């Protein structure tokens, strides 16, 4: 039996030429340093999702729902657009409904001066409503396009890696605790 935590990393941006790929690749490399995670990259730009919510979903939407249901934990890699998070990310979150319950969520954000913190604070409220648990520590990249070199690595590689390690340690703790709790008794969502 595989005791690894199933960690879904969700891309927040679907824009052409997006910076999200660089930040997501860095995040995936940080996750790969830890043996307890089995990573599933969920990129809405690569999925055939419907234009609006409805009763019937595309095969990719059904697959997305199953992937979220199987996940033990999540890392959301999100930019901040106009002081908020992207619409494509909101569509993904709302398309899944109850599969977020009693699971932890961590954030890696990027953007202008705030580094995506306003988007993360809004996402914390959304995930709370879905009965998910957000971990306290996150990784932020203010002025992200100036923070990464041509090699795809942050100029402050050690400090960024330390922030990522702290966030992932919290995420792993919550993921283990909540997986054990979900196995012991069903979560009583309203």
Phi and psi restraints in degrees (value plus and minus 20) as a CYANA .aco file:
   2 UNK   PHI    -109.3   -69.3
   2 UNK   PSI      94.5   134.5
   3 UNK   PHI    -111.0   -71.0
   3 UNK   PSI     -15.4    24.6
   4 UNK   PHI     -84.7   -44.7
   4 UNK   PSI     128.4   168.4
   5 UNK   PHI     -97.5   -57.5
   5 UNK   PSI     110.3   150.3
   6 UNK   PHI    -104.0   -64.0
   6 UNK   PSI      88.6   128.6
   7 UNK   PHI    -128.1   -88.1
   7 UNK   PSI      97.7   137.7
   8 UNK   PHI    -117.3   -77.3
   8 UNK   PSI     102.1   142.1
   9 UNK   PHI    -120.7   -80.7
   9 UNK   PSI     100.0   140.0
  10 UNK   PHI    -126.9   -86.9
  10 UNK   PSI     103.7   143.7
  11 UNK   PHI     -95.9   -55.9
  11 UNK   PSI     113.7   153.7
  12 UNK   PHI    -110.4   -70.4
  12 UNK   PSI     -38.3     1.7
  13 UNK   PHI    -133.1   -93.1
  13 UNK   PSI     125.0   165.0
  14 UNK   PHI    -141.3  -101.3
  14 UNK   PSI     -11.4    28.6
  15 UNK   PHI     -84.8   -44.8
  15 UNK   PSI     127.1   167.1
  16 UNK   PHI     -87.5   -47.5
  16 UNK   PSI     121.8   161.8
  17 UNK   PHI      48.8    88.8
  17 UNK   PSI       1.3    41.3
  18 UNK   PHI     -83.8   -43.8
  18 UNK   PSI     129.4   169.4
  19 UNK   PHI    -102.0   -62.0
  19 UNK   PSI     -33.3     6.7
  20 UNK   PHI     -76.0   -36.0
  20 UNK   PSI     -54.5   -14.5
  21 UNK   PHI     -80.5   -40.5
  21 UNK   PSI     -61.0   -21.0
  22 UNK   PHI     -85.4   -45.4
  22 UNK   PSI     -66.5   -26.5
  23 UNK   PHI     -88.0   -48.0
  23 UNK   PSI     -59.4   -19.4
  24 UNK   PHI     -86.3   -46.3
  24 UNK   PSI     -59.8   -19.8
  25 UNK   PHI     -83.6   -43.6
  25 UNK   PSI     -61.3   -21.3
  26 UNK   PHI     -82.7   -42.7
  26 UNK   PSI     -64.0   -24.0
  27 UNK   PHI     -81.3   -41.3
  27 UNK   PSI     -64.4   -24.4
  28 UNK   PHI     -81.0   -41.0
  28 UNK   PSI     -57.5   -17.5
  29 UNK   PHI     -85.8   -45.8
  29 UNK   PSI     -56.8   -16.8
  30 UNK   PHI     -87.2   -47.2
  30 UNK   PSI     -60.8   -20.8
  31 UNK   PHI     -84.0   -44.0
  31 UNK   PSI     -59.7   -19.7
  32 UNK   PHI     -82.7   -42.7
  32 UNK   PSI     -41.6    -1.6
  33 UNK   PHI     -91.0   -51.0
  33 UNK   PSI     -34.3     5.7
  34 UNK   PHI    -128.7   -88.7
  34 UNK   PSI     109.3   149.3
  35 UNK   PHI     -95.5   -55.5
  35 UNK   PSI     -37.7     2.3
  36 UNK   PHI    -102.4   -62.4
  36 UNK   PSI     -26.3    13.7
  37 UNK   PHI    -127.2   -87.2
  37 UNK   PSI     121.3   161.3
  38 UNK   PHI    -133.8   -93.8
  38 UNK   PSI      89.7   129.7
  39 UNK   PHI    -107.0   -67.0
  39 UNK   PSI     115.4   155.4
  40 UNK   PHI    -143.6  -103.6
  40 UNK   PSI      93.6   133.6
  41 UNK   PHI    -105.2   -65.2
  41 UNK   PSI     104.2   144.2
  42 UNK   PHI    -134.7   -94.7
  42 UNK   PSI      88.7   128.7
  43 UNK   PHI    -135.4   -95.4
  43 UNK   PSI      84.1   124.1
  44 UNK   PHI     -79.3   -39.3
  44 UNK   PSI     -43.1    -3.1
  45 UNK   PHI     -87.1   -47.1
  45 UNK   PSI     -40.9    -0.9
  46 UNK   PHI    -118.6   -78.6
  46 UNK   PSI     -19.0    21.0
  47 UNK   PHI    -124.7   -84.7
  47 UNK   PSI     127.2   167.2
  48 UNK   PHI    -111.2   -71.2
  48 UNK   PSI      63.6   103.6
  49 UNK   PHI    -115.2   -75.2
  49 UNK   PSI     130.7   170.7
  50 UNK   PHI     -87.4   -47.4
  50 UNK   PSI     142.7   182.7
  51 UNK   PHI     -93.5   -53.5
  51 UNK   PSI     -43.4    -3.4
  52 UNK   PHI    -171.0  -131.0
  52 UNK   PSI     144.3   184.3
  53 UNK   PHI     -91.3   -51.3
  53 UNK   PSI     119.0   159.0
  54 UNK   PHI    -175.9  -135.9
  54 UNK   PSI    -195.7  -155.7
  55 UNK   PHI     -94.1   -54.1
  55 UNK   PSI     -50.2   -10.2
  56 UNK   PHI    -137.4   -97.4
  56 UNK   PSI     113.9   153.9
  57 UNK   PHI    -128.2   -88.2
  57 UNK   PSI     143.8   183.8
  58 UNK   PHI     -92.3   -52.3
  58 UNK   PSI     142.9   182.9
  59 UNK   PHI     -76.0   -36.0
  59 UNK   PSI     -56.6   -16.6
  60 UNK   PHI     -86.4   -46.4
  60 UNK   PSI     -55.3   -15.3
  61 UNK   PHI     -87.7   -47.7
  61 UNK   PSI     -62.6   -22.6
  62 UNK   PHI     -81.8   -41.8
  62 UNK   PSI     -62.4   -22.4
  63 UNK   PHI     -83.1   -43.1
  63 UNK   PSI     -61.3   -21.3
  64 UNK   PHI     -79.7   -39.7
  64 UNK   PSI     -66.0   -26.0
  65 UNK   PHI     -80.5   -40.5
  65 UNK   PSI     -59.9   -19.9
  66 UNK   PHI     -87.7   -47.7
  66 UNK   PSI     -59.3   -19.3
  67 UNK   PHI     -85.0   -45.0
  67 UNK   PSI     -60.7   -20.7
  68 UNK   PHI     -87.2   -47.2
  68 UNK   PSI     -61.1   -21.1
  69 UNK   PHI     -80.4   -40.4
  69 UNK   PSI     -61.6   -21.6
  70 UNK   PHI     -92.7   -52.7
  70 UNK   PSI     -44.4    -4.4
  71 UNK   PHI     -87.2   -47.2
  71 UNK   PSI     124.2   164.2
  72 UNK   PHI    -112.9   -72.9
  72 UNK   PSI     -42.2    -2.2
  73 UNK   PHI    -180.1  -140.1
  73 UNK   PSI     145.0   185.0
  74 UNK   PHI    -157.0  -117.0
  74 UNK   PSI     125.7   165.7
  75 UNK   PHI    -141.8  -101.8
  75 UNK   PSI     102.8   142.8
  76 UNK   PHI    -121.9   -81.9
  76 UNK   PSI     102.6   142.6
  77 UNK   PHI    -122.9   -82.9
  77 UNK   PSI      89.7   129.7
  78 UNK   PHI    -153.7  -113.7
  78 UNK   PSI     122.1   162.1
  79 UNK   PHI    -105.8   -65.8
  79 UNK   PSI     154.0   194.0
  80 UNK   PHI    -133.0   -93.0
  80 UNK   PSI     100.5   140.5
  81 UNK   PHI    -132.6   -92.6
  81 UNK   PSI      98.7   138.7
  82 UNK   PHI      32.0    72.0
  82 UNK   PSI      26.9    66.9
  83 UNK   PHI      48.0    88.0
  83 UNK   PSI       1.0    41.0
  84 UNK   PHI    -167.9  -127.9
  84 UNK   PSI    -195.3  -155.3
  85 UNK   PHI    -119.6   -79.6
  85 UNK   PSI     139.9   179.9
  86 UNK   PHI     -87.5   -47.5
  86 UNK   PSI     129.4   169.4
  87 UNK   PHI     -81.9   -41.9
  87 UNK   PSI     -56.6   -16.6
  88 UNK   PHI     -81.7   -41.7
  88 UNK   PSI     -56.8   -16.8
  89 UNK   PHI     -87.7   -47.7
  89 UNK   PSI     -62.0   -22.0
  90 UNK   PHI     -81.5   -41.5
  90 UNK   PSI     -59.3   -19.3
  91 UNK   PHI     -83.5   -43.5
  91 UNK   PSI     -62.7   -22.7
  92 UNK   PHI     -81.5   -41.5
  92 UNK   PSI     -68.2   -28.2
  93 UNK   PHI     -79.9   -39.9
  93 UNK   PSI     -67.5   -27.5
  94 UNK   PHI     -92.1   -52.1
  94 UNK   PSI     -40.1    -0.1
  95 UNK   PHI     -97.2   -57.2
  95 UNK   PSI     -32.9     7.1
  96 UNK   PHI    -122.4   -82.4
  96 UNK   PSI     -44.0    -4.0
  97 UNK   PHI      38.5    78.5
  97 UNK   PSI    -142.3  -102.3
  98 UNK   PHI     -94.1   -54.1
  98 UNK   PSI     -23.2    16.8
  99 UNK   PHI     -92.6   -52.6
  99 UNK   PSI     -26.5    13.5
 100 UNK   PHI    -105.4   -65.4
 100 UNK   PSI     -36.3     3.7
 101 UNK   PHI     -79.5   -39.5
 101 UNK   PSI     114.9   154.9
 102 UNK   PHI      38.3    78.3
 102 UNK   PSI      17.9    57.9
 103 UNK   PHI    -151.4  -111.4
 103 UNK   PSI     127.4   167.4
 104 UNK   PHI    -107.1   -67.1
 104 UNK   PSI     130.0   170.0
 105 UNK   PHI    -150.8  -110.8
 105 UNK   PSI     111.3   151.3
 106 UNK   PHI    -137.7   -97.7
 106 UNK   PSI     142.1   182.1
 107 UNK   PHI    -150.4  -110.4
 107 UNK   PSI     118.1   158.1
 108 UNK   PHI    -141.6  -101.6
 108 UNK   PSI      98.7   138.7
 109 UNK   PHI    -144.7  -104.7
 109 UNK   PSI     138.8   178.8
 110 UNK   PHI    -170.3  -130.3
 110 UNK   PSI     140.9   180.9
 111 UNK   PHI     144.7   184.7
 111 UNK   PSI    -170.5  -130.5
 112 UNK   PHI     -96.3   -56.3
 112 UNK   PSI    -156.4  -116.4
 113 UNK   PHI     -79.6   -39.6
 113 UNK   PSI     -55.5   -15.5
 114 UNK   PHI    -100.9   -60.9
 114 UNK   PSI     -32.2     7.8
 115 UNK   PHI      47.5    87.5
 115 UNK   PSI      -0.9    39.1
 116 UNK   PHI      69.6   109.6
 116 UNK   PSI     -13.8    26.2
 117 UNK   PHI     -80.7   -40.7
 117 UNK   PSI     -54.9   -14.9
 118 UNK   PHI     -86.4   -46.4
 118 UNK   PSI     -58.0   -18.0
 119 UNK   PHI     -83.9   -43.9
 119 UNK   PSI     -62.7   -22.7
 120 UNK   PHI     -84.4   -44.4
 120 UNK   PSI     -62.8   -22.8
 121 UNK   PHI     -82.3   -42.3
 121 UNK   PSI     -57.2   -17.2
 122 UNK   PHI     -87.6   -47.6
 122 UNK   PSI     -61.0   -21.0
 123 UNK   PHI     -85.0   -45.0
 123 UNK   PSI     -53.6   -13.6
 124 UNK   PHI     -79.3   -39.3
 124 UNK   PSI     -60.9   -20.9
 125 UNK   PHI     -86.0   -46.0
 125 UNK   PSI     -61.3   -21.3
 126 UNK   PHI     -84.0   -44.0
 126 UNK   PSI     -67.8   -27.8
 127 UNK   PHI     -88.3   -48.3
 127 UNK   PSI     -51.5   -11.5
 128 UNK   PHI     -81.6   -41.6
 128 UNK   PSI     -63.2   -23.2
 129 UNK   PHI     -81.9   -41.9
 129 UNK   PSI     -49.2    -9.2
 130 UNK   PHI    -108.9   -68.9
 130 UNK   PSI     -12.4    27.6
 131 UNK   PHI      47.2    87.2
 131 UNK   PSI       8.0    48.0
 132 UNK   PHI    -114.3   -74.3
 132 UNK   PSI     142.2   182.2
 133 UNK   PHI    -132.0   -92.0
 133 UNK   PSI     100.5   140.5
 134 UNK   PHI    -113.5   -73.5
 134 UNK   PSI     116.3   156.3
 135 UNK   PHI     -99.0   -59.0
 135 UNK   PSI     131.5   171.5
 136 UNK   PHI     -85.3   -45.3
 136 UNK   PSI     -72.1   -32.1
 137 UNK   PHI    -100.2   -60.2
 137 UNK   PSI     123.8   163.8
 138 UNK   PHI    -158.8  -118.8
 138 UNK   PSI     152.9   192.9
 139 UNK   PHI    -133.4   -93.4
 139 UNK   PSI     110.4   150.4
 140 UNK   PHI    -145.4  -105.4
 140 UNK   PSI     125.0   165.0
 141 UNK   PHI    -146.4  -106.4
 141 UNK   PSI      68.0   108.0
 142 UNK   PHI     -88.0   -48.0
 142 UNK   PSI     124.4   164.4
 143 UNK   PHI      28.3    68.3
 143 UNK   PSI      30.4    70.4
 144 UNK   PHI     -75.2   -35.2
 144 UNK   PSI     -58.7   -18.7
 145 UNK   PHI     -83.7   -43.7
 145 UNK   PSI     -38.5     1.5
 146 UNK   PHI    -116.1   -76.1
 146 UNK   PSI     -29.3    10.7
 147 UNK   PHI    -113.2   -73.2
 147 UNK   PSI     -34.2     5.8
 148 UNK   PHI    -132.4   -92.4
 148 UNK   PSI     121.2   161.2
 149 UNK   PHI    -105.8   -65.8
 149 UNK   PSI     157.9   197.9
 150 UNK   PHI     -83.1   -43.1
 150 UNK   PSI     -39.0     1.0
 151 UNK   PHI    -103.0   -63.0
 151 UNK   PSI     -19.9    20.1
 152 UNK   PHI      62.2   102.2
 152 UNK   PSI     -12.6    27.4
 153 UNK   PHI    -127.9   -87.9
 153 UNK   PSI     126.3   166.3
 154 UNK   PHI     -86.9   -46.9
 154 UNK   PSI     126.7   166.7
 155 UNK   PHI     -82.4   -42.4
 155 UNK   PSI     -52.1   -12.1
 156 UNK   PHI    -119.0   -79.0
 156 UNK   PSI      38.4    78.4
 157 UNK   PHI     -74.2   -34.2
 157 UNK   PSI     -63.3   -23.3
 158 UNK   PHI     -86.7   -46.7
 158 UNK   PSI     -65.7   -25.7
 159 UNK   PHI     -86.1   -46.1
 159 UNK   PSI     -61.0   -21.0
 160 UNK   PHI     -85.6   -45.6
 160 UNK   PSI     -62.6   -22.6
 161 UNK   PHI     -83.8   -43.8
 161 UNK   PSI     -57.8   -17.8
 162 UNK   PHI     -85.0   -45.0
 162 UNK   PSI     -61.9   -21.9
 163 UNK   PHI     -83.7   -43.7
 163 UNK   PSI     -61.7   -21.7
 164 UNK   PHI     -84.0   -44.0
 164 UNK   PSI     -61.0   -21.0
 165 UNK   PHI     -84.0   -44.0
 165 UNK   PSI     -61.5   -21.5
 166 UNK   PHI     -84.1   -44.1
 166 UNK   PSI     -64.0   -24.0
 167 UNK   PHI     -83.3   -43.3
 167 UNK   PSI     -64.6   -24.6
 168 UNK   PHI     -88.6   -48.6
 168 UNK   PSI     -51.1   -11.1
 169 UNK   PHI     -85.5   -45.5
 169 UNK   PSI     -63.0   -23.0
 170 UNK   PHI     -84.2   -44.2
 170 UNK   PSI     -62.4   -22.4
 171 UNK   PHI     -82.3   -42.3
 171 UNK   PSI     -63.3   -23.3
 172 UNK   PHI     -82.7   -42.7
 172 UNK   PSI     -62.6   -22.6
 173 UNK   PHI     -79.4   -39.4
 173 UNK   PSI     -70.4   -30.4
 174 UNK   PHI     -84.4   -44.4
 174 UNK   PSI     -58.4   -18.4
 175 UNK   PHI     -84.1   -44.1
 175 UNK   PSI     -63.9   -23.9
 176 UNK   PHI     -83.4   -43.4
 176 UNK   PSI     -67.3   -27.3
 177 UNK   PHI     -83.1   -43.1
 177 UNK   PSI     -64.6   -24.6
 178 UNK   PHI     -94.6   -54.6
 178 UNK   PSI     -52.4   -12.4
 179 UNK   PHI     -83.8   -43.8
 179 UNK   PSI     -63.3   -23.3
 180 UNK   PHI     -83.4   -43.4
 180 UNK   PSI     -61.9   -21.9
 181 UNK   PHI     -85.6   -45.6
 181 UNK   PSI     -62.8   -22.8
 182 UNK   PHI     -83.6   -43.6
 182 UNK   PSI     -54.5   -14.5
 183 UNK   PHI     -90.5   -50.5
 183 UNK   PSI     -49.2    -9.2
 184 UNK   PHI    -100.5   -60.5
 184 UNK   PSI     -55.5   -15.5
 185 UNK   PHI    -182.7  -142.7
 185 UNK   PSI     130.0   170.0
 186 UNK   PHI     -86.6   -46.6
 186 UNK   PSI     127.1   167.1
 187 UNK   PHI     -94.1   -54.1
 187 UNK   PSI     112.5   152.5
 188 UNK   PHI    -110.2   -70.2
 188 UNK   PSI      42.7    82.7
 189 UNK   PHI     -91.0   -51.0
 189 UNK   PSI     128.0   168.0
